[in-house]
């Protein structure tokens, strides 16, 4: 998948792919209190939760299990010394009538999330190349 990343002003950064544009901003940067969009890191965390949610939803839909009252709650814990996220916890809250015999399978379904698998298994996360002048053909 190719994405074009550009800079529409301030500290906003947009990612364009296919027919979509994802807008990001940096709340609190340079004294700004309000932001026009979530930060890239917040979107990354949202992608993790939404991805797991998709697998949970698909699991239920394939089995005809109602999803009313079902939700995922994602929380992060940060290391006090480094400021880095050290734990992402994803709790699946089930309605009272959720079939008990599907609970373990539902957790396994959520663990199939492609974002989670990427975090766990990718070894070379970023590749940088030499800058090339835009619009110049060699």
ABEGO torsion letter per residue (X at the ends): XBBBBBBAEEABBBBBBEABBBBBBBBGBGGBABBABBBAAAAAAAAAAAAAAAAAAAAAAAAGBBABGBBBBBBBBBBAAAGBBABBBBBBBBBAABBAAAAAAAAAAAAABAAAAAAAABABABBBBBBBBBGBBX
